[in-house]
Amino acid sequence: MKLSVLIPAFNEQATIRSVLERLNEISFVYPIEKEIILVDDCSTDSTGSIVMDFFRQYPALDVKYFRHEVNKGKGAALHTGIREASGDLIIVQDADLEYDPQEYNLLLRPIFEGYADVVYGSRFMGGNPHRILFFWHTIGNNFLTFLSNMLTNLNLTDMETCYKLFRAEIIKNVRLEEKRFGFEPEVTAKIAQIPKIRIYEVGISYYGRTYDEGKKINWRDGFRAIYCILKYNLFR
């Protein structure tokens, strides 16, 4: 099997090389290959040149690089990545250092054991470390997950997580519309509507960053998430 790792990146020159190095060093416990698909969402810093230098340094890596000529948003970058992915499985990897790629094995386990079609990595379950940051972000995240669960009839603990692992044939057949951070509630609503879908959740670590360290999501994205939860669940 092949795992396609989708990396949406916008102005991540401080962390992008470290993320790629960690991806290069992954030791899988399951028989699986990986491809890296990096979508540069019109970065204005050195993200693109750092990525190309890294790929030249490791020519044996299975990689694809795409660049949007205008900034479209994380969701739009993921649309490009999903379309171009050739793997049997697809996972989302942010271009910062908030999530640890070595924990892919945790998400892959329910797939390889034959239980799951989709696996979410939850920052709010299990005994893995997570950085203590913003109280109101946690309240907002819990509220969005609660509202999403009410309308999808799922019992997720972390709908907004970055780590979402899909069987490729499932996510490629979902019509996705959201261009920015609305991707998370939209994809959750739409996969929940698939008959007999098997969704699992596993605990992961979380090394969150502050706005000074490059965090981009803001309160406007929270209101957009509420809109998306209502739109994609109530008006299918």
Wavefront OBJ file of the C-alpha trace (Angstrom):
o trace
v 0.000 0.000 0.000
v 1.003 3.624 -0.439
v 0.343 6.537 1.922
v 0.007 9.993 0.369
v 1.032 12.728 2.803
v -0.610 16.050 1.895
v 1.166 19.178 3.136
v -0.557 22.542 2.572
v 2.023 25.272 3.163
v 1.852 29.055 3.314
v 4.857 31.054 4.603
v 6.299 28.217 6.692
v 10.004 28.829 6.130
v 10.743 28.440 9.854
v 9.430 24.882 10.114
v 8.963 23.309 6.692
v 12.392 21.687 6.490
v 12.022 20.138 9.947
v 8.650 18.684 8.959
v 10.106 17.202 5.761
v 13.045 15.752 7.678
v 10.682 14.069 10.118
v 8.663 12.658 7.243
v 11.848 11.317 5.679
v 12.790 9.597 8.938
v 9.460 7.840 9.613
v 9.780 4.171 10.530
v 6.550 2.420 9.605
v 5.551 -0.718 11.484
v 3.224 -1.664 8.618
v 4.117 -2.621 5.023
v 3.525 0.733 3.387
v 5.299 3.187 1.111
v 4.839 6.944 1.205
v 4.642 9.820 -1.206
v 4.850 13.460 -0.164
v 2.611 15.980 -1.901
v 3.413 19.560 -0.943
v 1.111 22.338 -2.106
v 2.664 25.788 -1.711
v -0.262 28.199 -1.404
v 1.574 31.160 -2.943
v 4.082 31.662 -0.126
v 5.885 35.004 -0.159
v 8.828 33.847 1.959
v 11.475 31.165 1.308
v 9.164 28.175 1.749
v 9.335 27.144 -1.899
v 13.120 27.336 -2.221
v 13.624 25.419 1.040
v 11.313 22.674 -0.203
v 13.072 22.398 -3.556
v 16.497 22.296 -1.882
v 15.299 19.477 0.354
v 13.911 17.464 -2.555
v 17.168 17.879 -4.460
v 19.060 16.637 -1.400
v 16.895 13.504 -1.221
v 16.202 12.530 -4.852
v 15.033 9.031 -3.893
v 11.976 10.432 -2.101
v 8.645 10.055 -3.867
v 7.556 13.708 -3.937
v 5.275 16.057 -5.857
v 5.414 19.836 -5.557
v 2.628 22.195 -6.629
v 2.375 25.950 -6.254
v -0.765 28.077 -6.348
v -0.148 31.338 -8.176
v -2.555 33.123 -5.816
v -3.224 32.413 -2.148
v -6.409 30.339 -1.932
v -6.383 28.872 1.578
v -5.660 25.578 3.323
v -8.787 23.883 2.012
v -7.951 24.771 -1.580
v -4.423 23.421 -1.123
v -5.885 20.163 0.181
v -8.231 19.961 -2.803
v -5.161 20.079 -5.051
v -3.344 17.491 -2.963
v -6.270 15.070 -2.870
v -6.696 15.342 -6.628
v -3.010 14.629 -7.281
v -2.522 11.880 -4.672
v -1.796 8.387 -6.013
v -1.766 6.512 -2.693
v -4.246 4.004 -1.288
v -4.424 6.116 1.890
v -4.308 9.893 2.304
v -3.328 11.830 5.429
v -3.173 15.574 6.098
v 0.047 16.965 7.584
v 0.311 20.646 8.507
v 3.565 22.375 7.583
v 4.297 23.447 11.156
v 5.597 21.358 14.067
v 2.326 20.987 15.983
v 1.933 17.298 15.042
v 4.485 14.458 15.054
v 4.654 12.336 11.854
v 6.114 9.429 13.847
v 2.584 8.940 15.188
v 1.243 7.932 11.767
v 1.541 4.353 12.982
v -1.133 5.085 15.607
v -3.564 6.204 12.911
v -2.651 3.408 10.517
v -3.357 0.658 13.028
v -7.201 0.649 12.758
v -6.845 0.662 8.953
v -4.411 -2.246 8.772
v -6.372 -4.253 11.325
v -9.406 -3.956 9.066
v -11.611 -1.847 11.336
v -11.578 1.646 9.850
v -12.125 3.634 6.664
v -11.300 6.999 8.271
v -9.156 7.711 11.359
v -8.985 11.007 13.267
v -6.061 11.829 15.548
v -7.453 13.429 18.709
v -5.471 15.935 20.760
v -7.888 15.451 23.669
v -7.729 11.729 24.381
v -5.016 9.312 25.441
v -1.883 9.907 27.473
v 0.297 11.659 24.899
v 1.831 15.080 25.648
v 0.166 18.295 24.544
v 1.283 21.868 24.980
v -0.773 24.087 27.285
v -1.823 27.246 25.441
v -5.121 29.082 24.987
v -8.179 28.536 27.206
v -10.635 30.127 24.785
v -9.276 28.105 21.872
v -10.047 24.947 23.829
v -13.556 26.173 24.649
v -14.111 27.065 20.987
v -12.778 23.730 19.782
v -14.955 21.813 22.219
v -18.019 23.815 21.172
v -17.399 23.217 17.458
v -16.868 19.509 18.042
v -20.034 19.352 20.186
v -22.110 21.159 17.556
v -20.708 18.980 14.797
v -21.426 15.816 16.795
v -25.018 16.904 17.413
v -25.696 17.132 13.693
v -23.564 14.224 12.439
v -24.490 11.885 15.323
v -20.794 11.081 15.811
v -18.996 11.107 19.156
v -15.667 12.643 18.150
v -13.534 14.426 20.731
v -11.590 16.554 18.212
v -13.347 17.397 14.957
v -10.885 20.216 14.196
v -7.766 18.032 14.330
v -5.271 18.252 11.478
v -4.563 14.511 11.495
v -7.246 12.905 9.374
v -6.451 9.659 7.560
v -8.721 8.483 4.739
v -8.953 5.562 2.389
v -8.267 7.294 -0.930
v -11.321 5.938 -2.725
v -13.514 7.562 -0.070
v -12.057 11.071 0.128
v -11.561 11.331 -3.652
v -15.294 10.802 -4.115
v -16.302 13.533 -1.658
v -17.158 16.834 -3.317
v -15.290 19.404 -1.230
v -15.986 23.136 -1.457
v -14.382 25.014 1.445
v -11.205 26.909 0.545
v -9.936 27.795 4.018
v -10.217 26.222 7.471
v -13.824 25.246 6.799
v -12.377 22.039 5.361
v -12.504 20.350 8.794
v -16.251 20.655 9.545
v -17.168 20.178 5.888
v -15.265 16.923 5.420
v -16.543 15.629 8.772
v -20.143 16.331 7.800
v -19.785 14.747 4.397
v -18.014 11.555 5.432
v -20.566 11.100 8.229
v -23.255 10.939 5.529
v -21.590 8.002 3.726
v -23.536 4.779 4.362
v -21.717 2.236 6.561
v -18.612 4.448 6.920
v -16.305 3.259 9.707
v -14.716 6.201 11.563
v -12.188 5.709 14.348
v -10.289 8.088 16.633
v -6.891 7.626 18.322
v -5.011 9.814 20.803
v -2.053 11.834 19.493
v 0.448 14.367 20.804
v 0.054 18.100 20.200
v 2.898 20.622 20.168
v 0.826 23.757 19.593
v 2.325 27.095 18.668
v 1.439 30.696 19.493
v 0.574 33.449 17.017
v 4.105 34.817 17.416
v 5.343 31.384 16.347
v 3.191 31.411 13.214
v -0.294 30.160 14.127
v -2.789 31.393 11.501
v -6.323 30.336 12.472
v -8.375 33.102 14.126
v -11.834 33.918 15.493
v -13.236 34.570 12.024
v -12.416 30.987 11.102
v -14.371 29.866 14.171
v -17.507 31.614 12.946
v -16.956 30.170 9.477
v -16.718 26.706 11.066
v -20.133 27.193 12.717
v -21.570 28.217 9.347
v -20.037 25.152 7.685
v -21.345 22.782 10.363
v -24.871 24.076 9.829
v -24.618 24.287 6.047
v -23.189 20.848 5.314
v -25.317 18.995 7.850
v -28.694 20.719 7.542
v -28.605 21.545 3.830
v -27.095 18.477 2.199
l 1 2 3 4 5 6 7 8 9 10 11 12 13 14 15 16 17 18 19 20 21 22 23 24 25 26 27 28 29 30 31 32 33 34 35 36 37 38 39 40 41 42 43 44 45 46 47 48 49 50 51 52 53 54 55 56 57 58 59 60 61 62 63 64 65 66 67 68 69 70 71 72 73 74 75 76 77 78 79 80 81 82 83 84 85 86 87 88 89 90 91 92 93 94 95 96 97 98 99 100 101 102 103 104 105 106 107 108 109 110 111 112 113 114 115 116 117 118 119 120 121 122 123 124 125 126 127 128 129 130 131 132 133 134 135 136 137 138 139 140 141 142 143 144 145 146 147 148 149 150 151 152 153 154 155 156 157 158 159 160 161 162 163 164 165 166 167 168 169 170 171 172 173 174 175 176 177 178 179 180 181 182 183 184 185 186 187 188 189 190 191 192 193 194 195 196 197 198 199 200 201 202 203 204 205 206 207 208 209 210 211 212 213 214 215 216 217 218 219 220 221 222 223 224 225 226 227 228 229 230 231 232 233 234 235 236
